[in-house]
Amino acid sequence: MRDQLDQFLAHLASERKLSANTTSAYRTDLEQFISFVADRGHDSWHSLQRDDVIAFLIFLKERRYATSTLARRTAAVKSFCDFLVRSKVIEADPTADLDSPRVDRTPPLAISVVQVDELLELPLRSSGPEALRDKAMLELLYSTGMRVSELVALDLDDVNLEAECVRCSGRNKERQLPISVSTVTALEEYLDIARPQLARGSRHVDSALFLNHRGKRLTRQGFWLILKRYAKDLDIHDLTPHTLRHSFATHMLANGADLRSVQQLLGHASISTTQIYQQVGQVAAGEKRQRVVSVED
């Protein structure tokens, strides 16, 4: 049964071009489904029935999973079963007439401009290469609105300080993102002073833009831990890397940026995904910030 799961995940990565993070989420959801149906006595997908899928969804609801989690796992199972049918592993789709739970789309969390300023100044309270690195990372994340996975995937040659832009390889396609003057300054200080010091901790030269204390590419988990420490200092308990992405979009729109331009900067496939930031734009209305990259309408 897991052979088909591996084939499905490979299909998601190669054919549908889904990110590694999305593929990993599918694996987590479907491994739970496999364990559940195995406990019900199934040793192959040929015997899978609609009742098994319904029982799995009831199992999730009884354990009080969030509606968003239920919807995601339902979608994962439906997509997987469709793959099994198209691969001729099973004849009929047991999820064909099942609806996914409705998830009310809530506005994303965005922190205020003042809080962003405080966050960006926190690294300067410390000394050492890590402080300059953290300053550059936070400036870049907020200046561009890129995802944290895109941030840690950046290489040295992705940054063009003279042109004041960075090349970002996102989920859908590569995009060139303008960066603010303050971000350019932070990156220059990091590249000139901090990165050479961090690189000494590694025997091999790494092409990664941002390095950890061992001289290797900083990971998503590593960045999370760094941000968590700063969030504690600011007493913002729900601050995540995506919060800065949300804040970037919200502040851009609040300052009059065109919705389509913000969509392109964020790399959203659909403009409806970007429109949700208009719901929280009123929170930041009237707040001005020079660090936000201006975009002409």
Residue, then its C-alpha position, 0 to 999 in steps of 0.5 A: m500500500r505504501d508503494q502506491l503512496d510513494q508513487f503518488l507523492a512522486h507524481l505530486a512533485s514531478e507532474r503537479k510541481l508541488s513544493a516539498n513542504t506541500t508534498s510532505a503534508y500529503r505524506t503525513d495525512l495519507e500515512q495516517f489514512i494508511s494506518f487507519v485502513a490497515d487497522r480495519g483489516h485492509d492489506s491492499w487498496h483493492s478492498l477499500q470501500r466508501d465506508d472506510v473513508i467515512a469511518f476515517l473522517i469520523f475518526l478525525k472528527e471524534r478527536r476534535y481536529a480543526t476544520s482546516t485539518l479535516a478539510r486538508r486530509t479529506a482533500a488528500v484522501k480524495s486526491f489519492c483515491d483519484f490517483l489510484v483510479r487513474s493508475k488502475v489500482i482500483e476500479a471505482d473512487p470511494t470518495a467520488d460523492l464525498d464533500s470536503p468540510r467547509v472552511d471559513r477563510t479567516p484573515p491572516l494575522a499581520i502585526s503593526v508597522v510599529q511592531v515590525d520596526e521593533l522586530l527589525e531593530l532587535p538583532l542590533r541589540s546583540s553583537g557578532p555575525e549571527a546578529l547581522r545575519d538575523k537583521a538581514m534575514l528579517e529585513l529581506l523577509y519583510s521587504t519582499g514578502m517571500r516565504v521562509s522556505e524561499l528565504v533559506a533556499l536563496d544562494l549568493d548569486d540570487v542577490n543583486l545589490e546593485a540592481e536592488c533585487v533578489r531572484c526568488s524561485g517560488r512554487n509556481k515560477e521564478r520571480q524578481l523581487p525589489i528590495s528596500v534600501s535598508t535591506v540592501t544595507a543590511l545585506e551588505e553588512y552581512l555579506d561583508i562582515a558576518r557571512p565570512q565569519l560564519a563560513r569558517g565553521s565549515r570545511h566546504v564552501d556553501s553557496a547558500l546566502f544565509l548560514n548557520h553557526r556551523g557554516k552550513r545552509l540555515t534551515r526552516q527550522g533554524f529560522w523558526l527558532i531564531l524568530k521564536r526568540y525575537a518574538k519572546d522579546l517582543d511578547i508576541h506569542d503567535l509570531t511566525p515566519h508567515t506573519l511577516r509575509h502577511s504583514f508585507a502584503t497588508h502594509m503594501l495594500a494599506n499604502g495604496a499598492d495595486l492588488r495585481s502587483v502584490q499578487q505578483l510579488l507574493g507569487h500567488a497563482s490566484i488573485s483571490t488568495t491575495q484579496i484576503y489581505q484587503q480584509v486586514g488592510q484597514v488595520a494598517a490604514g494610515e500607517k506609513r513605512q519607508r521600508v516597504v517597497s513602493v509599487e506603482d498602480 
